[in-house]
Amino acid sequence: MQLRFYANMRTTVGKSSLEIAENAATFRDLLALLIEKYPETAFHLLDADGNLRPDVPVYVDGRNPRLTAAGIDTPLSPDSIVSFFSPISSGKINVEVLRD
């Protein structure tokens, strides 16, 4: 699985991309794994309650997992590409349309 990091997330992780071989069945599992390996990412990704911050754009294979039926429990495959961006400063969440 390939992880891609942009802006502040790239600085926090120290890399623009990362290949992981560990098993992460869902996006939620991947978040836990990422935060375990790079604890400082929790500040950028999680709110005070430990939930994925709504202002952080993340994509699994080019789609926002929040807009899928499974949400952050979206299944991942070994060839998934997951992209992490810095929180958006306008306070608006990405405008997308959920498609079947």
MIDOSE-1310 file (N, C-alpha, C; in nm, 2 decimals, decimal comma, always signed):
residues 100
mqlr	+0,08/-0,12/+0,00/+0,00/+0,00/+0,00/+0,09/+0,12/+0,00; +0,05/+0,22/-0,07/+0,13/+0,34/-0,08/+0,05/+0,46/-0,01; +0,13/+0,53/+0,07/+0,07/+0,65/+0,14/+0,15/+0,77/+0,08; +0,07/+0,87/+0,05/+0,12/+1,00/-0,01/+0,09/+1,11/+0,09
fyan	+0,19/+1,19/+0,11/+0,17/+1,30/+0,21/+0,20/+1,44/+0,14; +0,12/+1,54/+0,17/+0,13/+1,67/+0,11/+0,13/+1,78/+0,22; +0,20/+1,89/+0,19/+0,21/+2,01/+0,28/+0,25/+1,97/+0,42; +0,18/+2,01/+0,52/+0,23/+1,99/+0,66/+0,24/+1,84/+0,69
mrtt	+0,16/+1,76/+0,63/+0,17/+1,61/+0,65/+0,30/+1,56/+0,60; +0,35/+1,61/+0,49/+0,48/+1,57/+0,44/+0,59/+1,61/+0,54; +0,58/+1,73/+0,59/+0,68/+1,78/+0,69/+0,67/+1,69/+0,81; +0,56/+1,66/+0,86/+0,54/+1,58/+0,98/+0,60/+1,44/+0,97
vgks	+0,57/+1,38/+0,86/+0,62/+1,24/+0,84/+0,76/+1,24/+0,79; +0,80/+1,35/+0,73/+0,94/+1,36/+0,68/+0,96/+1,29/+0,54; +0,85/+1,26/+0,48/+0,86/+1,19/+0,35/+0,74/+1,23/+0,26; +0,76/+1,23/+0,13/+0,64/+1,26/+0,04/+0,56/+1,13/+0,02
slei	+0,62/+1,01/+0,04/+0,54/+0,89/+0,02/+0,61/+0,78/+0,10; +0,53/+0,68/+0,13/+0,57/+0,57/+0,21/+0,50/+0,44/+0,17; +0,58/+0,34/+0,15/+0,52/+0,21/+0,12/+0,51/+0,13/+0,25; +0,39/+0,07/+0,27/+0,38/-0,01/+0,40/+0,34/-0,15/+0,36
aena	+0,39/-0,24/+0,43/+0,36/-0,38/+0,41/+0,26/-0,44/+0,51; +0,25/-0,36/+0,62/+0,16/-0,41/+0,73/+0,02/-0,42/+0,68; -0,05/-0,51/+0,75/-0,19/-0,53/+0,71/-0,28/-0,42/+0,77; -0,34/-0,35/+0,69/-0,44/-0,25/+0,74/-0,57/-0,28/+0,65
atfr	-0,66/-0,35/+0,71/-0,78/-0,39/+0,64/-0,87/-0,27/+0,60; -0,87/-0,17/+0,69/-0,96/-0,05/+0,67/-0,88/+0,08/+0,68; -0,94/+0,18/+0,64/-0,88/+0,32/+0,66/-0,86/+0,35/+0,80; -0,96/+0,31/+0,89/-0,94/+0,33/+1,03/-0,82/+0,25/+1,08
dlla	-0,80/+0,13/+1,04/-0,68/+0,05/+1,08/-0,55/+0,12/+1,03; -0,55/+0,18/+0,91/-0,44/+0,25/+0,86/-0,41/+0,37/+0,95; -0,51/+0,45/+0,99/-0,49/+0,56/+1,07/-0,42/+0,52/+1,20; -0,46/+0,42/+1,26/-0,40/+0,37/+1,39/-0,26/+0,33/+1,36
llie	-0,23/+0,26/+1,25/-0,09/+0,22/+1,22/+0,00/+0,34/+1,20; -0,05/+0,44/+1,12/+0,02/+0,56/+1,09/+0,05/+0,64/+1,22; -0,04/+0,65/+1,31/-0,02/+0,73/+1,43/+0,07/+0,65/+1,52; +0,07/+0,52/+1,52/+0,16/+0,44/+1,60/+0,30/+0,46/+1,55
kype	+0,32/+0,46/+1,42/+0,46/+0,48/+1,36/+0,51/+0,63/+1,37; +0,41/+0,72/+1,35/+0,44/+0,86/+1,35/+0,35/+0,94/+1,44; +0,37/+0,93/+1,58/+0,28/+0,98/+1,67/+0,24/+1,13/+1,65; +0,33/+1,21/+1,59/+0,30/+1,35/+1,57/+0,19/+1,37/+1,47
tafh	+0,16/+1,27/+1,39/+0,05/+1,29/+1,29/-0,08/+1,30/+1,36; -0,09/+1,25/+1,48/-0,22/+1,25/+1,55/-0,27/+1,40/+1,56; -0,18/+1,49/+1,59/-0,22/+1,63/+1,60/-0,29/+1,68/+1,48; -0,24/+1,64/+1,36/-0,29/+1,69/+1,23/-0,42/+1,61/+1,19
llda	-0,43/+1,48/+1,23/-0,54/+1,40/+1,18/-0,66/+1,38/+1,28; -0,63/+1,39/+1,41/-0,74/+1,36/+1,50/-0,79/+1,48/+1,58; -0,91/+1,48/+1,61/-0,96/+1,59/+1,70/-0,94/+1,55/+1,85; -0,99/+1,63/+1,94/-0,97/+1,60/+2,08/-1,04/+1,47/+2,13
dgnl	-1,14/+1,43/+2,06/-1,21/+1,30/+2,09/-1,15/+1,18/+2,02; -1,04/+1,20/+1,94/-0,97/+1,09/+1,88/-1,04/+1,05/+1,74; -1,13/+1,14/+1,69/-1,19/+1,11/+1,56/-1,12/+1,19/+1,45; -1,13/+1,13/+1,33/-1,07/+1,20/+1,22/-1,12/+1,34/+1,21
rpdv	-1,04/+1,44/+1,20/-1,08/+1,58/+1,19/-1,15/+1,60/+1,06; -1,27/+1,67/+1,06/-1,34/+1,69/+0,94/-1,28/+1,79/+0,84; -1,18/+1,86/+0,89/-1,11/+1,96/+0,80/-0,99/+1,90/+0,73; -0,96/+1,77/+0,75/-0,84/+1,71/+0,69/-0,88/+1,63/+0,57
pvyv	-0,84/+1,68/+0,45/-0,87/+1,60/+0,33/-0,78/+1,48/+0,32; -0,85/+1,36/+0,31/-0,79/+1,23/+0,29/-0,86/+1,16/+0,18; -0,78/+1,08/+0,10/-0,84/+1,01/-0,01/-0,79/+0,87/-0,02; -0,88/+0,78/-0,04/-0,84/+0,64/-0,06/-0,87/+0,61/-0,21
dgrn	-0,76/+0,58/-0,28/-0,78/+0,55/-0,43/-0,85/+0,67/-0,50; -0,82/+0,79/-0,46/-0,88/+0,91/-0,52/-1,02/+0,95/-0,47; -1,07/+0,88/-0,37/-1,21/+0,91/-0,32/-1,20/+0,94/-0,17; -1,28/+1,03/-0,13/-1,29/+1,07/+0,01/-1,37/+0,96/+0,08
prlt	-1,30/+0,89/+0,18/-1,37/+0,78/+0,24/-1,49/+0,82/+0,32; -1,50/+0,95/+0,37/-1,61/+1,00/+0,44/-1,74/+0,99/+0,36; -1,73/+0,99/+0,23/-1,84/+1,00/+0,14/-1,88/+0,86/+0,09; -1,82/+0,75/+0,14/-1,86/+0,62/+0,10/-1,95/+0,56/+0,21
aagi	-2,02/+0,46/+0,18/-2,11/+0,40/+0,28/-2,04/+0,35/+0,40; -1,92/+0,30/+0,39/-1,84/+0,25/+0,50/-1,77/+0,36/+0,58; -1,76/+0,48/+0,53/-1,69/+0,59/+0,60/-1,55/+0,56/+0,62; -1,50/+0,59/+0,74/-1,36/+0,56/+0,76/-1,33/+0,42/+0,78
dtpl	-1,43/+0,33/+0,78/-1,41/+0,19/+0,78/-1,40/+0,13/+0,64; -1,37/+0,22/+0,54/-1,36/+0,19/+0,40/-1,25/+0,08/+0,39; -1,28/-0,03/+0,32/-1,18/-0,14/+0,31/-1,06/-0,09/+0,22; -0,94/-0,14/+0,25/-0,82/-0,11/+0,18/-0,77/-0,24/+0,12
spds	-0,70/-0,23/+0,01/-0,63/-0,34/-0,05/-0,48/-0,32/-0,05; -0,40/-0,42/-0,07/-0,26/-0,40/-0,07/-0,21/-0,30/-0,18; -0,29/-0,28/-0,28/-0,24/-0,18/-0,39/-0,32/-0,05/-0,38; -0,38/-0,02/-0,26/-0,45/+0,11/-0,24/-0,34/+0,22/-0,23
ivsf	-0,39/+0,34/-0,28/-0,31/+0,46/-0,26/-0,39/+0,55/-0,18; -0,33/+0,59/-0,06/-0,40/+0,68/+0,03/-0,32/+0,81/+0,04; -0,39/+0,92/+0,02/-0,33/+1,05/+0,02/-0,38/+1,13/+0,14; -0,29/+1,20/+0,21/-0,31/+1,28/+0,33/-0,27/+1,42/+0,30
fspi	-0,36/+1,52/+0,32/-0,33/+1,66/+0,30/-0,34/+1,73/+0,43; -0,29/+1,85/+0,43/-0,30/+1,93/+0,55/-0,45/+1,98/+0,57; -0,48/+2,01/+0,69/-0,62/+2,07/+0,71/-0,64/+2,19/+0,62; -0,76/+2,21/+0,57/-0,79/+2,32/+0,49/-0,82/+2,44/+0,57
ssgk	-0,77/+2,56/+0,53/-0,78/+2,68/+0,61/-0,91/+2,75/+0,59; -0,99/+2,72/+0,49/-1,11/+2,80/+0,47/-1,22/+2,75/+0,57; -1,20/+2,64/+0,63/-1,30/+2,59/+0,72/-1,41/+2,51/+0,65; -1,40/+2,50/+0,52/-1,50/+2,42/+0,44/-1,44/+2,29/+0,40
inve	-1,53/+2,19/+0,42/-1,49/+2,05/+0,38/-1,50/+2,04/+0,23; -1,42/+1,96/+0,17/-1,42/+1,94/+0,02/-1,56/+1,91/-0,02; -1,60/+1,97/-0,13/-1,74/+1,95/-0,18/-1,73/+1,84/-0,29; -1,79/+1,73/-0,25/-1,80/+1,61/-0,34/-1,94/+1,55/-0,34
vlrd	-1,96/+1,47/-0,43/-2,09/+1,41/-0,44/-2,07/+1,26/-0,43; -2,15/+1,20/-0,34/-2,14/+1,05/-0,32/-2,21/+0,99/-0,44; -2,14/+0,90/-0,50/-2,19/+0,83/-0,62/-2,18/+0,68/-0,59; -2,28/+0,61/-0,65/-2,29/+0,47/-0,63/-2,18/+0,39/-0,71
